[in-house]
């Protein structure tokens, strides 16, 4: 039986998928733990950014715990299939996936649900649904096509193809590929940077990207202008520009 560990330090939440004997496959208790972790991150104002990682160095997550699905007759006539793993949207706080080893199947879906992804050079990422006779669920087709374009998404999905860290970086699936031992350090550096900014401005930036992407361009521009104008009226903007003028580091609320 696996577990979800949630630690919060200096406004940064770290979610650890802890089931290393099963390559951090997500079983039923872990699904419950993920839901609880997401709820806390969404509503706890002390948390500004979150990192998702797998325990050990063999896997971020190999997906759902298949033996557990068999136990509840999830497959075949009358079966409901495994429940979706990811959620972060529409949590507007940023999520960073720190990917070592395998991020496949449902684990791949969980990584796609994050906003930023850093992978180790020996990482393996990709969808596995068609290998199992199933449609790639857990929002994979929709997220992947938006991240890397329809053509590349169809290649990965229809071939059910896994890619390494270097290849994933080459077409934008991950934002950075680093030596395996540097994955968590890189994710933490990103998280510290984001946690040092205005939480309101960070969350509105993420929301603008996600929700503005499918608006007509004129509407998206107008909405961005409205949000930016609101931001200039907030105390954080006064602090940020004053700190710049005074040559000091801004201290945001």
C-alpha positions in Angstrom: 0.0 0.0 0.0 1.4 3.4 -1.0 0.9 6.8 0.5 1.0 10.5 -0.3 3.4 12.7 1.7 2.7 16.4 1.7 5.3 18.8 3.1 5.1 22.6 3.2 8.2 24.7 3.7 8.6 28.4 2.9 5.3 28.6 0.9 6.3 25.5 -1.2 4.3 22.3 -1.0 6.0 19.1 -2.0 3.8 16.1 -2.9 5.6 12.8 -2.9 4.1 9.7 -4.5 5.4 7.0 -2.2 5.0 3.5 -3.4 8.5 2.7 -4.6 8.1 -1.1 -4.7 5.5 -0.6 -7.4 7.3 2.2 -9.2 5.1 4.7 -7.4 1.9 3.3 -9.0 -1.1 5.1 -7.5 -3.4 2.8 -5.5 -6.7 3.7 -3.9 -5.3 5.2 -0.7 -2.9 7.3 -2.8 -5.8 8.6 -4.9 -7.5 9.7 -1.7 -4.3 11.3 -0.6 -3.8 13.2 -3.8 -7.3 14.6 -3.6 -6.7 15.7 -0.1 -3.3 17.3 -1.0 -4.9 19.1 -3.9 -7.6 20.5 -1.7 -5.2 21.8 0.8 -2.9 23.4 -1.8 -5.9 25.1 -3.4 -7.3 26.6 -0.2 -4.2 27.1 2.0 -3.0 30.7 1.5 0.4 29.9 3.0 1.1 27.7 -0.1 2.2 29.6 -3.2 3.5 26.8 -5.4 3.7 23.0 -5.4 6.1 20.3 -6.6 5.0 16.7 -7.4 7.7 14.0 -7.3 8.0 10.3 -6.9 9.8 8.6 -4.0 13.2 7.1 -4.8 14.8 7.5 -8.2 13.2 4.7 -10.3 9.9 6.4 -11.1 7.9 9.5 -10.9 4.9 7.2 -11.3 4.2 4.2 -13.4 0.4 5.0 -13.4 -2.4 3.3 -11.7 -2.1 0.2 -9.5 -3.4 -2.4 -12.0 -3.8 -5.3 -9.5 -6.0 -3.0 -7.5 -8.2 -2.3 -10.5 -8.6 -6.0 -11.1 -9.7 -6.5 -7.5 -12.6 -4.1 -8.1 -13.4 -5.5 -11.5 -12.6 -2.1 -13.2 -12.2 -3.7 -16.6 -14.5 -5.6 -19.0 -18.3 -5.7 -19.2 -19.8 -3.8 -16.3 -16.5 -2.2 -15.3 -16.1 1.5 -14.8 -12.4 1.7 -15.5 -9.8 3.3 -13.3 -10.6 6.8 -12.1 -8.7 9.7 -13.5 -5.5 10.6 -11.6 -4.8 14.3 -12.4 -6.5 17.4 -11.2 -4.5 20.6 -10.7 -6.6 22.6 -13.2 -8.4 24.8 -12.2 -6.1 25.3 -9.2 -4.4 28.5 -10.1 -1.3 28.0 -8.0 1.5 26.6 -10.2 2.5 22.9 -10.1 6.0 21.6 -11.0 6.6 18.0 -11.9 10.0 16.7 -10.9 10.4 13.6 -13.1 12.9 10.9 -12.5 12.6 7.5 -14.1 9.2 6.4 -15.4 6.3 8.8 -15.9 4.0 6.6 -18.0 0.3 5.8 -18.2 -1.5 7.6 -15.4 1.9 8.9 -14.2 2.3 10.6 -17.5 -1.1 12.1 -17.1 -0.2 13.4 -13.7 2.9 15.1 -15.1 0.9 16.6 -17.9 -1.5 18.1 -15.3 1.4 20.1 -13.9 2.3 23.5 -15.4 6.1 23.1 -15.5 8.1 19.8 -16.0 11.8 19.1 -15.4 13.0 15.7 -16.3 16.2 13.7 -15.7 18.2 12.5 -18.7 17.2 8.9 -18.0 13.5 9.7 -17.6 10.9 7.8 -19.7 7.6 9.5 -20.4 4.6 8.6 -22.4 1.0 7.3 -22.7 0.3 3.6 -22.4 -3.5 3.3 -22.9 -3.4 1.7 -26.3 -0.9 -0.8 -25.2 -3.6 -2.0 -22.7 -6.5 -1.9 -25.2 -7.9 1.3 -23.7 -8.3 4.9 -24.7 -5.8 7.3 -23.2 -7.9 8.9 -20.5 -7.1 11.1 -17.5 -7.2 14.1 -19.8 -4.0 13.0 -21.7 -5.3 13.6 -25.3 -6.5 17.1 -24.5 -3.6 18.2 -22.4 -0.9 16.7 -24.7 -2.4 18.2 -27.9 -2.5 21.6 -26.3 1.1 21.3 -25.0 2.9 20.0 -28.1 0.3 20.4 -30.9 -2.0 17.9 -32.6 0.6 16.3 -34.9 3.1 15.4 -32.1 0.3 14.4 -29.7 -1.2 12.0 -32.3 2.2 10.5 -32.8 2.7 9.7 -29.1 -0.9 8.7 -28.5 -1.5 6.5 -31.6 1.9 4.8 -31.3 1.6 4.7 -27.5 5.2 5.8 -27.6 7.5 6.5 -24.8 10.2 9.2 -25.1 13.4 9.9 -23.1 14.1 13.1 -21.3 16.2 14.6 -24.0 13.6 14.0 -26.7 10.8 15.2 -24.5 12.7 18.5 -24.1 13.3 18.8 -27.8 9.6 19.3 -28.6 8.6 21.1 -25.5 7.0 18.3 -23.5 9.3 19.2 -20.6 10.8 22.7 -20.1 14.2 21.4 -18.9 16.2 18.2 -18.9 19.0 17.9 -16.4 21.2 15.2 -14.8 19.1 12.8 -12.8 20.5 14.0 -9.5 19.7 17.6 -10.3 16.0 17.1 -11.0 14.7 18.0 -7.5 17.2 20.8 -7.1 16.0 22.4 -10.3 12.3 22.0 -9.4 13.0 23.6 -6.0 14.9 26.5 -7.6 11.9 27.2 -9.9 9.5 26.9 -6.9 11.6 29.3 -4.8 11.6 31.8 -7.6 7.8 31.6 -8.1 7.2 31.6 -4.3 9.1 34.9 -4.1 6.6 36.7 -6.4 3.2 38.1 -5.7 0.8 35.1 -5.2 -2.1 37.0 -6.7 0.0 38.0 -9.8 1.3 34.5 -10.2 -2.2 32.9 -10.1 -3.7 35.4 -12.4 -0.9 34.8 -14.9 -1.6 31.1 -14.9 -5.3 31.7 -15.3 -4.8 34.1 -18.2 -2.8 31.5 -20.1 -5.3 28.6 -19.5 -8.6 30.5 -19.9 -7.5 33.0 -22.5 -6.1 30.4 -24.9 -9.5 29.6 -26.4 -11.0 33.1 -26.3 -11.2 35.1 -29.5 -7.9 37.1 -29.6 -9.6 40.5 -29.1 -11.5 39.2 -26.0 -8.3 37.7 -24.6 -6.4 40.9 -25.1 -9.1 42.9 -23.4 -9.3 40.5 -20.5 -5.5 40.6 -20.0 -5.6 44.4 -20.0 -8.3 44.3 -17.4 -6.4 41.9 -15.1 -3.2 43.8 -15.5 -4.9 47.1 -14.6 -6.3 45.5 -11.5 -2.8 44.3 -10.6 -1.3 47.8 -10.9 -3.9 48.9 -8.3 -2.9 46.3 -5.8 -0.4 46.8 -2.9 2.0 44.2 -4.4 2.6 46.4 -7.5 3.3 49.4 -5.3 5.8 47.3 -3.3 7.4 45.8 -6.4 8.0 49.1 -8.3 9.0 50.9 -5.1 11.6 48.2 -4.3 13.0 48.5 -7.9 13.3 52.2 -7.5 15.0 51.8 -4.1 17.4 49.1 -5.4 16.1 46.4 -3.0 14.4 43.1 -3.2 10.6 43.3 -3.1 8.7 41.7 -0.2 5.3 40.6 -1.3 2.4 39.7 0.9 
